[in-house]
Amino acid sequence: MHKHIEIYTDGSCLGNPGPGGWGVLIPGKGTAKVPDVRISGGEDHTTNNRMEMMGMIKALEWLHENINEGELAETRIIVYSDSNLLVSTLNQGWKRKANTDLWAQIDKLRAWLHIEWTWVKAHATNKYNNQVDKLALAAATTAKKNLPKDDY
């Protein structure tokens, strides 16, 4: 497998639960020749873990929508997340106690892909992780601004 794509995902929540956001960054430096991709979104009432998972889901959805199946099957995908819970669950088969709806989506989207799930330290020296953190926080802030003041 000579092609690879690196993906950074993050989630943020202002309160837990509270308004939250997710972010995805796919730097255009991989060998699969994807452009720089930055996407984000938010929800009014959610948890940090759900937003971390939504970042992964949205990244995998982007791959399925923008790269043909044949090329995806031949591409090594490296997903970086600062969520030890998610990375350990995916790598070590930890029990899934909550958010089973999102786990089902992740399983469906990753079913035949070659994915390496990699933990990266949050708020440290990895510039892409810091950028995706800002995307997620901005989306959470936008979700909070759209709520009436008495909803949070």
Secondary structure, 3 states (H helix, E strand, C coil): CCEEEEEEEEEEECCCCEEEEEEEEECCCCCCCCCCEEEEEEEEEECHHHHHHHHHHHHHHHHHHHCCHHHHHCEEEEEEECCHHHHHHHHHCCCCCCCHHHHHHHHHHHCCCEEEEEECCCCCCCHHHHHHHHHHHHHHHHHHHCCCHHHC
